[in-house]
């Protein structure tokens, strides 16, 4: 399979960071090994600020958070995204649609119903982590 561009929502990236088991972790490992994660500064900043929340301290050490962010940043496909249009009910999620469209990503992968149930956007496949595992053959 050729390398695909993937926009993965913060909720899945955080879930993968907190537990090596389950669909999010398998998805992120496979995505990093075989595909390209796509970020804008806004989507990466959301990941960074959420990952450093104190509530995650018992589950992931500071060094592991820093390594994870460094590795994702280093291998990512970066896009410049301006103010996003309105794509879904939660305006905070619109930035993921914008990044996916700007980068011509193959998939926007999310566990958030606001994203998954948003009206269809031409040229963009929005799927869940479990769907992504099947589609990507992970």
The 8 nearest C-alpha neighbors of each residue, nearest first, counted from 0:
[[1, 2, 135, 33, 3, 136, 34, 134],
 [2, 0, 3, 34, 33, 4, 135, 35],
 [1, 3, 34, 33, 0, 35, 4, 30],
 [4, 2, 34, 35, 105, 1, 5, 104],
 [3, 5, 104, 35, 105, 36, 34, 37],
 [6, 4, 36, 106, 104, 37, 105, 35],
 [5, 7, 107, 37, 36, 99, 108, 106],
 [8, 6, 108, 107, 5, 109, 9, 11],
 [7, 9, 109, 10, 11, 108, 6, 12],
 [8, 10, 12, 11, 46, 13, 7, 45],
 [11, 9, 13, 8, 12, 14, 110, 109],
 [10, 12, 14, 13, 9, 23, 8, 15],
 [11, 13, 9, 15, 14, 10, 16, 8],
 [14, 12, 16, 10, 15, 11, 9, 17],
 [15, 13, 11, 17, 16, 12, 23, 10],
 [14, 16, 24, 23, 12, 13, 18, 17],
 [17, 15, 13, 14, 18, 12, 19, 24],
 [16, 18, 14, 15, 58, 13, 59, 19],
 [19, 17, 20, 15, 16, 14, 24, 21],
 [18, 20, 24, 15, 21, 17, 16, 25],
 [21, 19, 18, 24, 22, 25, 15, 23],
 [22, 20, 24, 23, 25, 19, 18, 15],
 [21, 23, 25, 24, 26, 129, 128, 20],
 [24, 22, 15, 26, 11, 25, 21, 128],
 [23, 25, 15, 27, 19, 26, 22, 21],
 [26, 24, 22, 28, 23, 27, 29, 21],
 [25, 27, 23, 29, 24, 28, 22, 30],
 [26, 28, 30, 24, 29, 25, 31, 23],
 [29, 27, 25, 31, 30, 26, 24, 32],
 [30, 28, 32, 26, 27, 31, 33, 25],
 [29, 31, 34, 27, 33, 32, 28, 26],
 [30, 32, 28, 29, 34, 33, 27, 35],
 [31, 33, 29, 30, 28, 34, 35, 27],
 [34, 32, 30, 31, 29, 2, 35, 3],
 [33, 35, 2, 30, 3, 31, 32, 4],
 [36, 34, 4, 75, 5, 3, 76, 37],
 [37, 35, 5, 75, 6, 4, 76, 38],
 [36, 38, 76, 6, 75, 5, 77, 35],
 [39, 37, 77, 42, 43, 78, 76, 40],
 [38, 40, 78, 42, 41, 77, 79, 43],
 [39, 41, 43, 42, 44, 38, 79, 77],
 [40, 42, 44, 39, 43, 45, 94, 38],
 [43, 41, 45, 39, 44, 40, 38, 46],
 [42, 44, 46, 40, 45, 41, 38, 39],
 [45, 43, 47, 41, 46, 42, 40, 48],
 [44, 46, 42, 43, 48, 47, 49, 41],
 [47, 45, 43, 49, 44, 9, 48, 50],
 [48, 46, 44, 50, 45, 49, 43, 51],
 [47, 49, 45, 51, 50, 46, 44, 52],
 [50, 48, 46, 52, 51, 47, 45, 13],
 [49, 51, 47, 48, 52, 46, 13, 64],
 [52, 50, 48, 49, 53, 47, 55, 64],
 [51, 53, 49, 54, 50, 55, 48, 56],
 [54, 52, 56, 55, 51, 57, 50, 49],
 [53, 55, 52, 56, 57, 51, 58, 50],
 [54, 56, 53, 58, 57, 52, 59, 50],
 [57, 55, 53, 58, 54, 59, 60, 52],
 [58, 56, 55, 59, 54, 60, 53, 17],
 [59, 57, 55, 56, 17, 60, 18, 54],
 [60, 58, 56, 57, 17, 55, 63, 61],
 [59, 61, 63, 62, 56, 64, 58, 57],
 [60, 62, 64, 63, 65, 59, 56, 51],
 [63, 61, 65, 64, 60, 66, 59, 67],
 [62, 64, 66, 60, 65, 61, 67, 59],
 [65, 63, 67, 61, 62, 66, 68, 60],
 [64, 66, 62, 68, 63, 67, 69, 61],
 [67, 65, 69, 63, 64, 68, 70, 62],
 [66, 68, 64, 70, 69, 65, 63, 71],
 [69, 67, 71, 65, 70, 66, 72, 64],
 [70, 68, 66, 72, 67, 71, 73, 65],
 [71, 69, 73, 67, 72, 68, 66, 74],
 [72, 70, 68, 74, 73, 69, 75, 67],
 [71, 73, 69, 75, 70, 74, 68, 43],
 [74, 72, 70, 71, 75, 69, 68, 76],
 [73, 75, 71, 72, 70, 76, 35, 36],
 [76, 74, 36, 72, 37, 73, 71, 77],
 [75, 77, 37, 36, 35, 38, 78, 74],
 [78, 76, 38, 39, 37, 75, 79, 40],
 [79, 77, 39, 80, 102, 38, 98, 76],
 [80, 78, 39, 81, 77, 40, 98, 101],
 [79, 81, 78, 98, 39, 97, 82, 101],
 [80, 82, 83, 79, 97, 94, 84, 98],
 [81, 83, 84, 80, 94, 97, 93, 85],
 [84, 82, 97, 94, 93, 81, 85, 80],
 [83, 85, 86, 82, 93, 97, 94, 96],
 [86, 84, 87, 93, 83, 90, 88, 89],
 [87, 85, 93, 84, 117, 96, 118, 88],
 [86, 88, 117, 89, 85, 113, 93, 114],
 [87, 89, 113, 90, 117, 86, 85, 114],
 [90, 88, 91, 87, 92, 113, 93, 114],
 [89, 91, 93, 92, 88, 87, 85, 86],
 [92, 90, 89, 93, 94, 95, 88, 87],
 [93, 91, 90, 94, 89, 95, 114, 87],
 [92, 94, 90, 96, 95, 86, 91, 83],
 [93, 95, 97, 92, 96, 83, 98, 91],
 [96, 94, 98, 97, 93, 92, 99, 42],
 [97, 95, 99, 93, 94, 98, 100, 86],
 [96, 98, 94, 100, 95, 99, 83, 101],
 [99, 97, 101, 95, 100, 96, 102, 94],
 [100, 98, 104, 96, 102, 97, 101, 103],
 [99, 101, 103, 97, 98, 102, 96, 104],
 [102, 100, 98, 103, 99, 97, 78, 80],
 [101, 103, 104, 99, 100, 98, 78, 37],
 [104, 102, 100, 101, 99, 105, 4, 123],
 [105, 103, 4, 99, 102, 106, 5, 100],
 [104, 106, 4, 5, 3, 103, 124, 123],
 [107, 105, 124, 5, 104, 125, 108, 6],
 [106, 108, 125, 6, 7, 5, 124, 99],
 [109, 107, 7, 126, 127, 125, 106, 8],
 [110, 108, 8, 127, 111, 7, 128, 126],
 [109, 111, 127, 11, 112, 10, 128, 108],
 [110, 112, 113, 114, 109, 115, 10, 8],
 [111, 113, 115, 114, 116, 110, 117, 109],
 [112, 114, 111, 116, 115, 117, 88, 87],
 [115, 113, 112, 117, 111, 116, 87, 109],
 [114, 116, 112, 117, 113, 111, 125, 126],
 [117, 115, 112, 114, 113, 118, 87, 119],
 [118, 116, 87, 114, 115, 113, 119, 86],
 [119, 117, 120, 116, 87, 86, 115, 114],
 [118, 120, 117, 121, 123, 125, 124, 116],
 [119, 121, 123, 122, 118, 86, 124, 117],
 [122, 120, 123, 119, 124, 100, 118, 125],
 [121, 123, 120, 124, 100, 103, 105, 119],
 [124, 122, 121, 120, 125, 106, 100, 105],
 [123, 125, 106, 107, 126, 105, 122, 120],
 [124, 126, 107, 106, 108, 115, 123, 127],
 [127, 125, 108, 130, 107, 131, 124, 109],
 [126, 128, 130, 109, 108, 129, 110, 131],
 [129, 127, 131, 130, 23, 108, 22, 132],
 [128, 130, 132, 131, 127, 22, 133, 23],
 [129, 131, 127, 133, 128, 132, 126, 134],
 [132, 130, 128, 134, 133, 129, 135, 127],
 [133, 131, 137, 129, 135, 130, 134, 136],
 [132, 134, 136, 130, 131, 135, 137, 129],
 [133, 135, 131, 136, 132, 130, 137, 129],
 [136, 134, 132, 137, 133, 131, 0, 130],
 [137, 135, 133, 134, 132, 131, 0, 29],
 [136, 132, 135, 29, 133, 26, 25, 134]]
